[in-house]
């Protein structure tokens, strides 16, 4: 039985995780916390839960940047592997994550779908040709109007994989769109268009639970979805 604690349990991904857990007897939810109760993280109730999470346990973070350092501290203190899906991280957050990963096992991913990670792999392998044939790159990032970070973490990942100099991101927040990323490679004579559309959040949940199974019993370090999907 794999024990799980969810930070951000009442968010969209948190609720989807709970729904999946109801259908799968191989996992058990020991608890969770939402943004209204973050201040309670260090009380005895949660410490007792964390003490029960010695083996076959995972922290899932889909919460808030404001408590990321606290989550990393708890992960280190109780030696519990951590999956981070929270977006909007800055260089300070990333440096702290890297520091903790030297002593604990951490997976960091802004998007756990196989489709986006395949796009990342494609872009890495075509960068040479984009450069020599003088293509410019444009990423259009469209999400629901409740999404706080702009541009999205996913678009920033795609942006980082494209190495040509002339590249831009355009973001839009429209009603209930889950996630839509369109990438244009444009030269003087032609346009290449690649689009990824999320039809259902289940793609993220599949990635989360696939990541849990993969991450357990790994050595200390910082991992990505590339390690899971493509380092076979």
C-alpha positions in Angstrom: 0.0 0.0 0.0 1.4 3.4 -1.0 0.7 6.2 1.4 0.0 9.7 0.0 -0.3 13.2 1.4 -1.5 16.0 -0.9 -0.7 19.7 -0.5 -3.4 21.6 -2.4 -6.0 18.9 -1.9 -9.0 21.1 -2.8 -7.5 22.4 -6.0 -8.5 21.0 -9.4 -5.6 18.5 -9.5 -6.1 17.7 -5.8 -9.7 16.8 -6.3 -8.9 14.7 -9.4 -6.3 12.8 -7.3 -8.9 12.0 -4.7 -11.3 10.7 -7.3 -8.6 8.5 -8.7 -7.7 7.2 -5.2 -11.2 6.0 -4.7 -10.9 3.7 -7.7 -7.4 2.3 -6.8 -6.8 0.1 -3.8 -3.0 0.2 -4.2 -2.9 3.8 -2.8 -4.2 5.2 0.5 -4.7 8.9 1.2 -3.4 9.7 4.7 -4.3 13.4 4.5 -4.1 16.7 2.8 -4.1 20.4 3.3 -5.5 23.4 1.4 -4.5 27.0 1.2 -6.9 28.0 4.0 -5.1 25.6 6.5 -1.5 26.0 5.5 -0.7 27.7 8.8 -1.5 24.4 10.6 1.2 22.4 8.8 3.5 22.2 11.8 0.9 21.2 14.4 0.8 17.8 16.1 -2.0 16.4 13.9 0.1 16.6 10.8 3.4 15.6 12.5 1.7 12.4 13.6 0.6 11.7 10.0 4.1 12.4 8.6 5.6 10.0 11.2 3.4 7.2 9.8 4.8 7.8 6.3 8.2 6.1 6.7 8.1 3.7 3.7 6.2 3.5 0.5 5.1 7.1 1.0 4.9 10.2 -1.2 4.2 13.9 -0.8 2.3 15.5 -3.7 2.5 19.2 -4.0 0.0 21.1 -6.2 -0.4 24.0 -3.8 1.0 27.4 -3.5 4.5 28.9 -3.9 4.2 30.6 -0.5 4.6 27.3 1.4 6.9 25.4 -1.0 9.9 25.9 1.3 7.9 24.5 4.2 6.9 21.5 2.1 10.6 20.9 1.1 11.6 21.2 4.8 9.0 18.6 5.8 10.0 16.3 3.0 13.6 16.5 4.2 12.8 16.2 7.9 10.6 13.1 7.4 12.6 11.7 4.5 9.6 11.4 2.2 10.0 11.7 -1.6 8.3 14.7 -3.1 6.5 15.3 -6.4 6.2 19.0 -7.2 3.6 20.1 -9.8 3.3 23.7 -8.5 4.1 26.3 -11.2 5.5 29.8 -11.3 8.8 28.9 -9.6 11.6 31.4 -9.6 15.3 30.9 -9.4 15.3 31.0 -5.6 12.7 28.2 -5.5 14.7 26.2 -8.0 17.9 26.6 -6.1 16.2 25.5 -2.8 14.7 22.4 -4.6 18.1 21.5 -6.0 19.7 21.8 -2.5 17.1 19.5 -0.9 17.3 17.0 -3.8 20.9 16.3 -2.8 19.5 14.7 0.4 16.1 13.5 -0.8 14.2 12.3 -3.8 12.3 15.0 -5.8 10.4 15.0 -9.1 9.7 18.4 -10.5 7.3 18.8 -13.5 5.0 21.6 -14.6 3.2 19.2 -16.9 3.1 15.4 -16.5 1.2 14.5 -19.7 3.0 12.3 -22.2 2.1 14.6 -25.1 3.8 17.7 -23.8 6.9 15.7 -22.9 7.0 14.2 -26.4 6.9 17.8 -27.7 9.9 18.7 -25.5 11.8 15.8 -27.0 10.9 16.9 -30.5 12.0 20.4 -29.9 15.4 19.3 -28.4 16.0 17.3 -31.6 15.1 20.0 -34.2 16.9 23.0 -32.6 19.9 22.6 -35.0 17.6 22.8 -38.0 15.6 25.7 -36.7 18.7 27.7 -36.3 20.4 27.0 -39.6 17.2 27.5 -41.6 16.4 30.7 -39.7 13.0 29.9 -38.2 11.4 32.1 -35.6 9.3 30.6 -32.8 6.0 31.7 -31.2 4.2 29.9 -28.4 0.6 30.6 -27.7 -0.5 29.6 -24.2 -4.3 29.4 -23.6 -5.8 28.3 -20.2 -8.9 28.9 -18.1 -9.4 32.3 -16.6 -8.8 31.0 -13.0 -5.2 30.2 -13.8 -3.0 32.6 -11.9 0.4 32.2 -13.5 1.0 33.7 -17.0 2.8 32.5 -19.0 2.1 28.9 -17.9 4.7 26.6 -16.5 4.1 24.4 -19.6 4.8 27.2 -22.0 8.0 28.1 -20.1 9.1 24.5 -20.4 8.5 24.5 -24.2 10.2 27.9 -24.4 13.3 26.5 -22.7 13.6 23.6 -25.1 13.6 25.8 -28.2 17.1 27.2 -28.5 16.7 29.7 -31.4 17.1 33.3 -30.5 13.9 34.7 -32.0 11.1 33.2 -29.7 8.2 34.7 -27.9 5.2 33.6 -25.7 1.7 35.0 -25.9 -0.7 34.1 -23.1 -4.5 34.2 -23.0 -6.9 33.2 -20.2 -10.3 32.2 -21.6 -13.3 30.7 -19.6 -13.0 26.9 -19.0 -10.2 25.9 -21.4 -8.1 23.3 -19.5 -4.9 23.8 -21.5 -4.0 24.6 -25.1 -0.5 25.2 -26.4 0.3 26.2 -30.0 3.8 26.4 -31.3 4.6 28.1 -34.6 8.0 27.9 -36.4 8.0 30.6 -39.0 10.5 31.2 -41.8 10.2 33.6 -44.8 8.6 30.9 -46.9 6.7 28.5 -44.7 5.1 27.9 -41.3 5.2 24.8 -39.1 2.4 24.6 -36.5 2.3 22.1 -33.6 -0.6 22.1 -31.2 -1.3 20.3 -27.9 -4.8 20.3 -26.5 -5.8 18.9 -23.1 -9.3 17.2 -23.4 -9.4 15.9 -19.8 -7.3 16.4 -16.7 -7.0 12.7 -16.4 -3.8 12.9 -18.5 -2.2 14.8 -15.6 -3.5 12.3 -13.0 -2.2 9.3 -15.0 1.2 11.1 -15.1 1.1 11.7 -11.3 0.5 8.1 -10.4 2.9 6.8 -13.0 5.5 9.2 -11.4 4.7 7.9 -7.9 5.4 4.3 -8.9 8.6 5.3 -10.7 9.9 7.6 -7.9 9.6 5.2 -5.0 13.0 3.6 -4.1 15.0 5.9 -6.4 18.3 7.4 -5.2 18.4 11.0 -3.9 18.3 13.5 -6.7 16.2 15.8 -8.8 14.2 14.1 -11.6 11.9 15.2 -14.4 9.3 13.5 -16.6 12.1 13.0 -19.2 13.7 10.5 -16.8 10.4 8.6 -16.5 9.2 8.6 -20.1 12.4 8.4 -22.1 15.2 6.9 -20.0 14.1 3.3 -20.3 
